[in-house]
Amino acid sequence: MKIPAEGQLLRVFIGEQDKWNHQPLYEAIVHLAKKEGMAGATVIKGFLGFGSKSHMHTAKLLRLSEDLPIIIEIVDSPEKIGRFIRHLDAMIHEGLITVEKANVVMYRPQLPAKENS
């Protein structure tokens, strides 16, 4: 798989407790990205943040939140990112999606190990 040098970075901001078909939404998005042949996806869990309702979510010991911020990042071609966003429209009821240009410097999938002859 090759990503063009002029790629795009898709960021999806959701909550840890958000669901899709009885599973965590972030897991559903990553599984869908794999199924759709995206180059890769990374889920990042935040320890402090707030969204459109200005409700503070924090991982501080005395105020444990069970709905911490989640960011999903996917880098791929503009065409594939555009197609993928259409799936997200039905899945995300509350959150934020951003897209920005990404200068892909290197993308090297691991090659199978060569056998010693």
Secondary structure, 3 states (H helix, E strand, C coil): CCCCCEEEEEEEEEECCCEECCEEHHHHHHHHHHHCCCCCCEEEECCEEECCCCCEEECCHHHCCCCCEEEEEEEECHHHHHHHHHHHHHHCCCCEEEEEEEECCCCCCCCCCCCCC
